[in-house]
Amino acid sequence: MKYLRTKGLEKNTEMKVSFCGEHCKKGPVLTVNGKTLEHCTPQKAIGEIERVFADCGGSSSGT
């Protein structure tokens, strides 16, 4: 959430919180744009968010 805020992406994202979705042993689990990230770290999450914005022509630079 802090990353999204510092990059000015809060208005361009939707965040939902849920339980492990039967992936508890693979947690933490994060789904970004339909892609499930298992054993997710903050770095993995940021990398995937940046990839999604780059793929859709957006910018994660905050500009």
C-alpha positions as CSV (number, residue, x, y, z in Angstrom):
1,M,0.0,0.0,0.0
2,K,2.8,2.4,0.8
3,Y,4.4,1.7,-2.6
4,L,1.2,2.5,-4.4
5,R,0.7,5.7,-2.4
6,T,4.3,7.0,-3.0
7,K,4.0,6.2,-6.7
8,G,0.6,7.9,-7.0
9,L,-1.1,4.7,-8.1
10,E,-3.8,4.4,-5.4
11,K,-6.5,5.8,-7.7
12,N,-5.5,3.3,-10.4
13,T,-5.6,0.2,-8.3
14,E,-8.2,-1.9,-6.5
15,M,-7.1,-3.8,-3.4
16,K,-9.1,-6.6,-1.8
17,V,-8.1,-8.6,1.2
18,S,-9.0,-12.3,1.6
19,F,-7.8,-15.4,3.3
20,C,-5.2,-17.8,1.7
21,G,-7.6,-19.2,-0.9
22,E,-6.5,-22.8,0.0
23,H,-2.8,-21.8,-0.7
24,C,-1.9,-21.4,3.0
25,K,1.3,-23.4,2.7
26,K,2.4,-21.3,-0.2
27,G,1.8,-18.0,1.6
28,P,1.9,-15.1,1.7
29,V,-0.1,-15.2,-1.5
30,L,-0.9,-12.2,-3.6
31,T,-2.9,-11.9,-6.8
32,V,-2.0,-9.1,-9.1
33,N,-4.2,-8.7,-12.3
34,G,-5.1,-12.4,-12.1
35,K,-1.6,-13.7,-11.6
36,T,-1.0,-15.5,-8.3
37,L,2.3,-14.9,-6.6
38,E,3.2,-17.5,-4.0
39,H,5.7,-17.0,-1.2
40,C,5.3,-13.3,-2.0
41,T,7.8,-10.7,-0.8
42,P,7.4,-7.0,-1.0
43,Q,9.9,-7.0,-3.8
44,K,8.0,-9.7,-5.8
45,A,4.8,-7.7,-5.3
46,I,6.4,-4.4,-6.5
47,G,7.9,-6.1,-9.5
48,E,4.6,-7.6,-10.6
49,I,2.8,-4.3,-10.1
50,E,5.4,-2.5,-12.2
51,R,5.1,-5.2,-14.9
52,V,1.3,-4.8,-15.1
53,F,1.5,-1.0,-15.4
54,A,4.2,-1.3,-18.0
55,D,2.2,-3.9,-20.0
56,C,-0.8,-1.6,-20.1
57,G,1.1,1.5,-21.1
58,G,0.9,3.0,-17.6
59,S,3.6,4.4,-15.5
60,S,4.7,3.3,-12.0
61,S,7.0,6.3,-11.7
62,G,4.4,8.5,-10.2
63,T,4.4,10.9,-13.2
